[in-house]
Amino acid sequence: MTADDSGAAPRDMDTEDDAVSDVPVSDPPGAGDEGDENNIAVRLEQLILGADRRYTPFQAARGAGVSMDLAARFWRAMGFADIGQVKALTEADVLALRRLAGLVEAGLLSEAMAIQVARSTGQTTARLADWQIDSFLEGLTEPQDSGLTRTEITYPLVELLLPELEEFLVYVWRRQLAAATGRVVRAQDDAEMVDRRLAVGFADLVGFTRLTRRLEEEELGELVEAFETTCSDLVAAHGGRLIKTLGDEVLFAADDAGIAAEIGLRLIETMAHDETMPELRVGIAFGTVTTRMGDVFGTTVNLASRLTSIAPKDTVLVDQAFAEELGRIGEAPVSEADAAAAEKAAEEGTGAPPPAYRFALQPMWQRPVRGLGVVEPWLLSRRD
């Protein structure tokens, strides 16, 4: 979509509105092999979108009752390219614009927030769609002995999968929305809903750059997929949230320092038992974090990243605030000397049984960290 600064349509758009027919832009059937493939592509688009191409961007914006400028901003936020005034949009596109604009008109969202909603939804679903096509559908549409091409197999397969995948997507989204809403409602005050105290951790594969030069592309892709899958499963299983994956690195968060500690150690232990995986290092920090569009930002995140970069292989390094939080919630002793004295007193019958700590903390060397001053990392381990 394109528009001038005023949001008005080009001078000839009204003429174009009456002149252009409602026939989808495609090659006619029977136009040869290339035409057949294009025709199947158009049929697939119609199947997925559930409608024919009927509108130019200007016609869609006018039908939705919004300016061309705002319509273009919504569409770019959703991740769609400018298409000039090609007749490529459907009734669903008009309805989507109308809904977003209606939320703004009703005062439920500001215009900036509506664009954020469009951008976050577009970015998330774009990655999901790419993954499903590249990994899922591509594997299922390998040409078989039937002599059919991948294109010929794809249409009936999509026709069968589409309603099931759509229902599943809505189900998972509602579940995730319920969980996110619950976390916000449990926040102590309004400020904490945006700037919250979280444990944030990075897990990073050691020597990944060298691996990229040694492994074939397919092998590298399989390694990254296995790493991301393992991390996703472990983070979710133990109560954390996977924020994002970066190929050789994952970022996760947890409301509780004990949960984050368990996740960090589980990641190290699991990868250590997989001979196909490189060594791993993990850095975790605790503190105030700003959340935006499903991502996390702030000094705490930067510190977790720096701790990861200086962590020895197959270890978890945490910051001072994280160590103190583990002590506060009774997951690790504040002082190993005090813990040892308490255990000895209990054995001699002169003191109460000490708490059952899960984790141990060992102070490491202090060192300057670029942009963050001097930090004192702590080595996290399980308590014997």
C-alpha positions in Angstrom: 0.0 0.0 0.0 1.1 3.5 -0.7 -0.4 6.9 0.1 0.5 10.6 0.0 1.0 12.6 3.2 -2.6 13.7 3.3 -4.0 10.2 3.2 -5.9 10.9 0.0 -6.0 8.6 -2.9 -4.3 9.4 -6.2 -6.5 11.5 -8.5 -7.5 8.5 -10.8 -8.6 6.1 -8.0 -12.3 6.9 -8.3 -12.1 6.1 -12.0 -10.2 2.9 -11.3 -12.8 1.8 -8.7 -15.5 1.7 -11.4 -13.3 0.4 -14.2 -11.6 -2.5 -12.6 -13.5 -5.8 -12.6 -13.7 -8.2 -9.7 -11.8 -11.0 -11.5 -8.8 -12.2 -9.5 -5.4 -11.4 -11.0 -4.1 -14.8 -12.3 -3.1 -16.6 -15.5 -6.0 -18.3 -17.2 -6.4 -22.0 -16.9 -4.7 -24.0 -19.6 -2.0 -21.5 -20.2 0.7 -24.1 -20.1 2.7 -25.6 -17.3 3.6 -22.2 -15.8 0.0 -21.1 -16.1 -1.1 -24.3 -14.4 1.2 -23.8 -11.5 0.1 -20.1 -11.1 -3.5 -21.3 -11.2 -2.9 -23.7 -8.4 -1.1 -21.0 -6.4 -4.2 -18.8 -6.8 -6.5 -21.6 -5.8 -4.3 -22.2 -2.7 -4.5 -18.5 -1.8 -8.3 -18.6 -2.2 -8.5 -21.7 -0.1 -6.4 -20.2 2.7 -7.9 -16.7 2.6 -11.4 -18.0 2.0 -12.2 -15.4 -0.6 -11.3 -14.0 -4.0 -9.2 -10.9 -4.6 -11.6 -8.1 -5.0 -10.2 -4.8 -3.9 -7.3 -2.5 -4.4 -5.8 -1.0 -1.3 -7.7 2.2 -1.8 -11.0 0.4 -2.3 -10.3 -1.6 0.9 -9.5 1.5 2.9 -12.6 3.2 1.7 -14.8 0.2 2.4 -13.4 0.1 5.9 -14.0 3.8 6.5 -10.4 4.6 7.1 -7.9 6.9 5.4 -5.4 5.4 3.0 -2.6 6.6 5.2 -3.9 4.8 8.3 -4.7 1.7 6.2 -1.1 1.7 4.8 0.3 2.0 8.4 -1.8 -0.9 9.6 -0.8 -3.1 6.7 2.9 -2.3 7.0 2.7 -3.0 10.7 1.3 -6.4 9.9 4.3 -7.1 7.7 2.7 -6.8 4.3 4.5 -5.0 1.4 3.2 -2.0 -0.4 1.4 -3.3 -3.5 0.5 0.0 -5.3 -3.1 -0.3 -6.4 -3.3 -3.9 -7.5 -6.6 -5.6 -6.9 -5.3 -8.2 -4.4 -7.4 -7.7 -1.2 -10.5 -9.5 0.1 -13.5 -8.9 2.3 -11.5 -10.2 5.2 -8.9 -7.5 4.7 -11.6 -4.9 4.7 -13.1 -6.3 7.9 -9.6 -6.4 9.6 -9.1 -2.7 8.9 -12.6 -1.9 10.1 -12.1 -3.8 13.3 -8.8 -2.1 14.1 -10.2 1.3 13.3 -13.3 0.6 15.3 -11.2 -0.2 18.4 -9.6 3.2 18.0 -12.9 5.0 17.4 -14.4 3.4 20.5 -11.5 4.6 22.6 -10.5 1.0 23.6 -7.1 1.5 21.9 -5.1 4.5 20.9 -4.0 4.6 17.3 -0.4 3.9 18.3 -1.5 0.9 20.4 -3.6 -0.4 17.5 -0.5 -0.3 15.3 1.4 -2.1 18.0 -1.3 -4.8 18.1 -1.0 -5.2 14.3 2.8 -5.3 14.4 3.1 -7.9 17.2 0.4 -10.1 15.7 2.0 -9.9 12.2 5.6 -10.6 13.5 4.5 -13.6 15.5 2.2 -15.2 12.9 4.7 -14.5 10.1 7.3 -16.6 11.8 4.7 -19.3 12.6 3.6 -19.4 9.0 7.2 -19.6 7.7 7.9 -22.5 10.1 4.8 -24.4 9.2 5.5 -24.1 5.4 9.3 -24.7 5.6 9.3 -27.6 8.1 5.8 -29.0 8.4 4.2 -28.9 5.0 7.4 -29.3 3.1 8.1 -32.6 4.9 4.5 -33.9 4.3 4.4 -32.9 0.6 7.5 -34.8 -0.6 6.6 -36.3 -4.0 5.5 -39.9 -3.6 5.5 -42.8 -6.0 2.1 -41.7 -7.2 3.7 -39.4 -9.7 2.0 -36.3 -8.4 4.1 -33.1 -7.9 4.5 -31.4 -4.6 2.2 -28.6 -5.8 -0.6 -31.2 -6.7 -0.2 -32.8 -3.2 -0.2 -29.5 -1.3 -3.7 -28.4 -2.2 -5.7 -31.4 -0.7 -3.3 -31.5 2.2 -3.9 -27.8 3.1 -7.6 -28.3 2.6 -7.6 -31.0 5.2 -5.2 -29.3 7.7 -6.4 -25.7 7.5 -9.5 -25.9 9.7 -7.7 -28.1 12.3 -4.6 -25.8 12.5 -6.9 -22.7 12.7 -8.8 -24.2 15.6 -5.5 -25.2 17.3 -4.0 -21.7 16.8 -7.0 -20.1 18.5 -6.9 -22.6 21.4 -3.2 -22.0 22.1 -3.6 -18.2 21.8 -6.5 -18.2 24.3 -4.4 -20.3 26.7 -1.4 -18.0 26.4 -3.7 -14.9 26.8 -5.2 -16.4 29.9 -1.7 -17.1 31.4 -0.4 -13.6 30.5 -3.5 -12.0 31.9 -3.1 -13.9 35.1 0.4 -12.7 35.5 -0.6 -9.1 35.0 -3.6 -9.4 37.5 -1.2 -10.8 40.1 1.1 -7.8 39.8 1.2 -5.7 42.9 0.5 -2.3 41.3 0.0 -0.7 37.9 3.7 0.1 37.5 4.6 -3.5 38.0 2.4 -4.5 35.1 5.0 -3.0 32.7 8.2 -2.8 34.7 8.3 -6.0 36.7 10.9 -7.9 38.7 11.8 -11.0 36.9 14.6 -13.5 36.6 16.0 -13.4 33.0 18.3 -15.9 31.6 20.3 -16.5 28.4 21.5 -20.0 27.3 24.2 -19.9 24.6 25.9 -22.7 22.6 29.7 -22.5 22.9 31.7 -22.4 19.7 28.7 -22.1 17.4 30.5 -19.9 14.9 33.1 -22.6 14.3 30.3 -25.1 13.8 28.8 -23.0 11.1 32.1 -23.4 9.1 32.3 -27.2 9.7 28.8 -28.5 9.4 26.7 -28.8 6.3 23.6 -26.5 6.1 21.2 -29.3 6.7 23.2 -30.6 9.7 23.4 -27.1 11.1 19.7 -26.6 10.7 18.9 -29.9 12.5 21.3 -28.9 15.4 19.6 -25.5 15.8 16.1 -27.0 15.7 17.1 -29.7 18.3 18.6 -27.0 20.6 15.6 -24.7 20.3 13.1 -27.6 20.8 15.0 -28.9 23.9 15.2 -25.4 25.4 11.5 -24.7 24.7 10.4 -27.9 26.3 12.5 -27.5 29.4 11.6 -23.9 30.0 7.9 -24.5 29.6 8.0 -27.7 31.7 9.5 -26.0 34.7 7.3 -22.9 34.7 9.3 -20.4 32.7 8.6 -18.5 29.5 10.7 -18.7 26.4 11.0 -15.1 25.2 12.8 -15.7 21.9 15.3 -17.9 20.2 18.4 -16.5 18.3 19.8 -19.6 16.6 22.6 -20.5 19.0 21.0 -18.6 21.9 17.7 -18.6 23.8 16.3 -16.0 26.1 13.9 -17.1 28.9 12.2 -15.5 31.9 10.6 -16.6 35.1 8.7 -14.8 37.9 10.5 -16.9 40.6 14.3 -17.1 41.0 14.0 -20.7 42.1 12.3 -21.6 38.8 14.9 -19.8 36.8 17.7 -21.6 38.7 16.1 -25.0 38.0 15.8 -24.2 34.3 19.4 -23.0 34.0 20.8 -26.1 35.6 18.4 -28.5 33.7 19.5 -26.9 30.4 23.2 -27.6 31.3 22.5 -31.1 32.5 20.4 -32.1 29.5 22.8 -30.7 26.9 25.7 -32.4 28.6 24.1 -35.8 28.1 23.6 -35.2 24.4 26.8 -36.0 22.5 25.6 -34.1 19.3 25.4 -30.8 21.2 28.2 -28.4 21.9 28.8 -27.2 25.4 26.4 -24.7 26.9 26.7 -21.7 29.2 23.9 -19.9 31.0 23.7 -16.4 32.6 20.8 -15.3 34.8 20.1 -12.0 36.4 17.2 -10.8 38.6 15.7 -7.3 38.7 13.3 -4.8 37.1 12.5 -5.6 33.5 10.5 -3.7 30.9 8.2 -5.8 28.8 7.1 -4.7 25.3 5.4 -6.8 22.6 6.4 -10.1 24.2 10.1 -9.1 24.5 12.0 -7.9 27.6 14.4 -5.0 27.9 16.5 -3.2 30.5 19.7 -3.4 32.5 18.7 -6.8 34.0 18.5 -8.3 30.5 21.8 -6.8 29.5 23.5 -8.1 32.6 22.2 -11.6 32.0 23.6 -11.4 28.5 27.0 -10.3 29.8 27.1 -13.1 32.4 26.4 -15.6 29.7 29.4 -14.3 27.7 31.8 -14.8 30.6 30.4 -18.0 32.0 32.7 -21.1 31.8 31.5 -24.0 29.7 28.7 -26.0 31.2 28.1 -23.6 34.1 25.4 -21.2 35.2 26.5 -17.7 36.4 24.1 -15.4 38.3 24.3 -11.9 39.5 24.3 -10.6 43.1 20.6 -9.7 43.1 19.7 -13.2 41.9 21.8 -14.8 44.6 20.2 -12.6 47.2 16.7 -13.5 45.9 17.5 -17.2 46.2 18.5 -16.7 49.8 15.4 -14.6 50.5 13.0 -17.3 49.3 15.0 -20.1 51.1 16.3 -21.9 47.9 20.0 -21.3 48.7 21.9 -20.4 51.9 22.8 -16.8 52.3 26.1 -17.9 53.8 27.6 -21.4 53.3 29.5 -21.0 56.6 26.3 -20.3 58.4 24.6 -23.2 56.7 27.4 -25.6 57.6 27.3 -24.4 61.3 23.5 -25.0 61.3 23.9 -28.5 59.9 26.5 -29.3 62.5 24.4 -28.0 65.4 21.5 -30.1 64.1 23.6 -33.2 64.0 24.8 -32.6 67.6 21.2 -32.0 68.7 21.8 -28.4 69.8 19.9 -26.7 67.0 16.9 -27.0 64.8 17.0 -28.9 61.5 18.4 -26.5 58.7 16.2 -25.7 55.7 16.4 -28.1 52.7 18.2 -25.9 50.3 18.1 -26.9 46.6 20.9 -24.8 45.3 24.4 -23.7 46.2 26.1 -20.4 45.4 29.8 -19.8 45.1 31.1 -16.2 44.7 33.4 -15.7 41.7 35.9 -13.1 40.8 34.8 -9.5 40.5 35.3 -8.0 37.1 34.3 -4.9 35.1 31.6 -5.4 32.5 31.3 -3.0 29.7 28.4 -0.5 30.3 27.5 -2.1 33.7 30.5 -1.4 35.9 32.0 -4.0 38.2 29.9 -7.1 38.8 30.4 -10.1 41.1 29.1 -13.3 39.5 28.1 -16.2 41.5 28.4 -19.8 40.3 25.1 -21.7 40.7 25.0 -25.4 41.3 22.9 -28.0 42.9 23.4 -28.6 46.7 24.7 -32.0 47.5 
